[in-house]
């Protein structure tokens, strides 16, 4: 996600069926200062290499208002992961379809 460094007005990102998206990618995304300021919505759908660690890394996206997570088999500790994320981002609306 090095290309995202210069993007200042990205409000919405949808990652769907991205087999190359891993925890490290989400960590890099959340550490991008321009996205920390602008990103409001993030959807992660059917990205099989994403685990709890990657979702927890999103806590740095301080302006994130909406997070949709669907079909992520790598997430094992759902309750703990989402509780920690909600504590870090209290205004976050979290929508889950992980059954």
Buried (B, 14 or more C-beta within 10 A) or exposed (E): BEEBEEEEEBEEBEBEEBEEBBBEBBBBBBEBEBBBEBBEBBBBBBBBBBBBBBBBBBBBBEBBBBBBBBBBEBBEBBEEBBEBBBEBBEEBEBEEEEE
